[in-house]
Amino acid sequence: MKTLLSSFALAFALAAGTASAKDVELLNVSYDPTREFYAEVNTAFAAQWKQQTGETLKIRASHGGSGKQARSVIDGLEADVVTLALAADIDAIASNGKLLPANWQTRLPHQSSPYTSTIVFLVRKGNPKGVRDWGDLVKPGVAVITPNPKTSGGARWNYLAAWAWASQQYRDGGKVVDYLTRLFKNVPVLDTGARGSTTTFVERGIGDVLLAWENEALLTLNDPATRGKFEIVVPSLSIKAEPPVAWVDKNVAKHGTRKQAEAYLRFLYTPEGQRLAAKHGYRPAEPDKVPAAELARFPQVKQVTIDNAFGGWKKTQAEHFADGGFFDRIYQPK
């Protein structure tokens, strides 16, 4: 009889535990080249959260061109967190969608950018076109692959890195515009996102040089299917790309997921989060949390920043990428 009662008690306890343990779901809307990184982050954080709280956390991800992803959130995609390619895209969600406060970038360390990257060139093994620096991209016969700055955050970093180099090289506004115009005349196709451009260059074999996030280029070199077919060229000057993250206040309030969303993003700043960023080719914002050996893959690169070289994203977006801005004057679809 005692054994039977104990069995009932155990069954009741298990049932009660099952009923009390919550299953919670988060949606992370991100940009193209973060697929592999966040797949591993999601697994690591969900395991940690389960251990700490008992909650089973399912984290879904949506990837695409950063600008296109921001537009989807504004139009109703109920992201709990956004991890996009540049602050201007989250600013757009704040200003146009009214889904989070305008000061969102002050809520997490390093202006809410837990990792950075930069722009490098990916060329075919042996560098047959001899591409060494930005000036080589406008030579006749050099096909340049980059996504569309209207839809891709990575493409905007590419464009701005080229602009920064030309500004220092020519020190004349007209010559800078002429350089960018000639560069985009060498672009045979504009994909909507960075991963699409990687596919165009790596798998479809189109182009001589891919303007790429450093982490995307490192991923190609590490992939067994493409290893040995490409090499990275580090230009003389590039840009510090700062992809930011934020929880989306109105959506997490609606879903009851504020504490999970905030903890998920703060996990990116932990030693484990920083180590995973380095593993996937992102430069940790807090490198002292990562073993020095894991940072050795990142070469020294002279970089400008969006604030110092361009006056911040608000000014840059209006001058370069808004309708009628410099990019519209530079690029004419073929």
Disulfide bonds with the S-S distance in Angstrom:
none
